[in-house]
Amino acid sequence: MAHLGIYEKALPKNVSWKDRLLLAKKLGFNFVEMSVDETDERLARLDWTKQERKELIDAEYEVGLKVYSMCLSGHRRFPFGSSDPDTRSHGLQIMKKAIDLASDLGIRNIQLAGYDVYYEPKTLTSRAYFMENLQKAVAMAAEKQVMLSIEIMDDPFINSVTKFNKIKKQIHSPWLQVYPDLGNLNAWPENDVEAELELGIDEIAALHVKDTLNVTDTFKGKFKNVPFGEGQVDFLGCFKTLKRLGYNGTFMLEMWSETSDDPEAEIKKALAYTLPIFKEAGYEF
């Protein structure tokens, strides 16, 4: 049976980890995905003390729900492909700390943002730096048996499994896999979604589930905060394809309702939309 998770940023922000896990369990989820984004507040988690790490582990055991994965989007601010050597070095420090934190907490999978750079112009050199530092990151992860999985992005650099596979061919390691975001994968018109999932099934470590609005010649697409059912993702087609391919990994609902008036109500609405589609495709949680 596959497992269904919820993104930390869907849950109330200013609560303890125990309360966050309790709410996720109450709503029927099997796990939570932690966020380590580009804000100083969440990057500070990489420097948690042993006691702070133990507090999360204790909360997991007390509640009976775990943090399986980490969304490490802090590299948007400190990318591997930056033209600034200090930024690149800091990006690698973030990577090492994230791997150490994941190892300590029992997190199995770190999702990497598939950007060479985000706030700088993309160049042949930025790609070369990205590849060089990704190789170093995978070597660090292999030492501690932590999976690194590149997200299929809202950015042309890696917006398909096809593009991920070009990178995978150059870095030969079982510790580098792909983490498709079904919304992002669907939003790019050049992607044949069924073929992309078929192409990547042997490398798919986990999946993000969200709705999006497609990129067109006159519209840059909308990749965040599209309510489920109001976008253009063919969820039934995606789930049926994955079921046919034998995918039994995790699905993670990606939402950003942490600062809304009623995050729980928004999550319930998302579940009311997605769970019947999962069931029709043959997935139950």
N, C-alpha and C positions, 0 to 999 in steps of 0.2 A: 504494500500500500504506500503510495506517495505521501509526502508530508507537505502541509501548507503552512507557510510562515507569513509574518507581517513585518513590515519595515518599522524600525524604531520611530522614524519621523511621522508615522501615522498615529502613534500613541501620544498621550499627553506628555508635554516636554518637561515641566517642572515637578516631576514626581520621582520617587526612588526607583531603583531597578526592580526591587521586589514588587512594588505596585504596578510597574509596567508589565512585568511577567504575569502577575495575577490577572490583569485585564486581558492580556493576550490569551491566557488559558481559558478564562471565562468565555471569550468569544469563539473558542474552538480551535485556536491555532496550535500547531505543533512546535513552533520555534519563533524566535525573534531574530532579525538581522540588525546588528549594531551599525551605527553610522559614525565614521571618523571623517568628517568633511573638512573643508578648508578654513573653518572658523577656529580662532584660538581656543575657544571653549572646548570643542570636541577634539582638536589636535592634542590638547592637554591630557587626554586619556592615555596617550602613548607613554606618558610619564607617571602613570598611576603607581602608587607604592604597592608593596606586597599585600598590605592590609586592605587597600582598596580593591585589589584584584580578588582577594579572598572573599570580600563582602559580596561581590557579584556571584562567585561560585557558591557561596552559602545560600544566597537568594535562589539560585537555580535549583539547588537540591531541596530547599524548603518548599518551593512552589511546585516543583516537578516539571519545569519547562526550561529549555536551554537556549542559549545563543549559539546557533550553528555557524553563522557567517558574519563577515564584516564588510560593509560597503566603504571602501577606502577611496573617497573622492578628494582627499586632501591634496592629491597630486595635480588637481586643476591649478592650484596656487603655486605649487612647487614641482613642475613637470620634469620628467626624465629628459625631455628634448630641448630644454631651455638653452638659449644662447649664453646665459649667465652661468659660469661655472659654480658660483656659490649656490645658486638656485638648484642646479643639478645635484650638487653634493647634499643639500638639505633634503632633496627628494629621496635620495638613497638612505639618509638617516631616518627619515619617516618610514621608509620601507622596512628597515631593520627593526625599528621599534615596534612596528605593526606586527611583524612576524613573531617577535618575542612575546608581545601581548597575546596574540592568538594562541601561541604555544602554551602560555601560562593559563589561559582561560579555557582551553579545550576547543577553541574555534577551529573548524576544519577547513574553511574556505575564505580567502580574502578576494573580494571582487575589486579588480583594478579598473580605473577609468581608462578607456582606450583612446587617450589623447597623447600625441607627441608634445604639443603645446596647446594652451587654451587662450591665453591673453596676449600671445605673440604671433607674428606671421609664421605660417608653416613653410618650411623650406626643406630642401634635400638634406641639409645639415641637421635640422631638427629631427628628421626621421632617423638619421644615422646615430645621433646621440640617444634617441629613444631606444633603438635596438641594442645599443651598447649597454645601456643601463638596465634594460629589461633582462638581458642575459645575466647581469650581476644579481638582479633581484631574484631570479629563478634559482640561481645557485644558493643564495641565502635561504630561500624557502625550502629547498631540497634538504638542507642540513637539519631542519626541524620537522620535516614531513608535513609542511603546511601547503595546501593547494593555493596557487595563484590563478585566478580566472578573469580573463579580460572581458569586460562588458561590451556588447554591441551597442554603439553609442548614438547620440543625437548629433554627431559630428562626422564629416566625411572620412576622417582618417581611418577609423575602423567602424564602419556602419553595416557590415555584413559578415557572415561566417566565412565567406570566400576570402575577404581581406584578412581575417584572423588566420586562416589556414596558410596564407603566404608568410605570415610571421612564424607560425608554428613550425613550418618546414625548416626554418633557420635556427630554431632553438629546440634541440632534441631533449625533451625532458617530460616525464609523466606529471611533473608538478606545475606545468603550464597548460591550462585548459581554457574553455570559452564559457561565458555566462551570458547567454542571449537575453536581451530585454525584448519581449515580444512586441511591445509598443514601438520601440525604436526600429526593430527589424521590419515591421509592417509599414512604417511611415515613409521609407525611402522607395520611390517608384521603380528604381532599377532592380529591386530585390524580388526574386521569385521565392516567396516565403516558404512554401512547401519544400522546394529544392534546397533552400538554405538549411532547413532543419534536417533534411535527409543527409546533406553533406556533412553536417556537424555532429550527428548523433553520437559518434564515438568520442567526441571531445566535450560534450555538453555536461558541465558539472552541476549546474543549477539554472533556474529560469526566473526572471522577473516578469510579473504580470501587471500591465497597466494599459490604459487606453491612450491613443494619440490621434492627432489630425495629420493627414499626409502632407508631405512636401510636394509642392507643384512649382511650375515656372514662375508663378506670381505670389507664392506663399511659402514662407520658410518652415512651415510645419509648426505644430504645437506638441511638445514632448513632455510637459508637466501639467499637473492639475487639470487634466481632462477627465471629468467624471465618467465612471464605467457606464458604457451604453451610449455615451454622447460622442464618442470618437468613431474611428473607422477600422478598428482592429477586428478581424474575423476570428474571434476567440474559439468558436466551435471548430473551425477548420484547423486552427493551430493545435488544439488539444487532441482532436481526432488523429491528426498526423503524428503527434508525439506518442499517442497510445499505440498506433499501428507500428511505430518504430521500436516499441518496448521501453520507452522512457519511464523510469520509476523513481526519478530523483525528486528534488524539492521544487516547489513553486512558491514564489514570494510575492504577495500583493504589495506593490509599491505605491504609496500614497504620502502626501505631505500635509496631513491634517493635525499636526502636533500643536499648533497654536490656534486652531479653530475653536468656536464656542463649545462644540460638542463632538470631540473626536470619535467617541464610541458610537454615536449615531451615524457618523459618516462611514465608519468601518462596517457597521451592520448593513448599511445601504449597499456598499460594495460587495459584501458577502451575498446579499439577497440577489444581486445580479449575476455574480460569477459562479456560485455553487451549483445552480441548476445546469449551467453550461458544462462545468466539469463533470457532473453526473451523467449528462447526456453523452459525453465523450467516453465515459467508462471509468472516470476517476472519482474516488470517494476518499474522504479524509477522516 
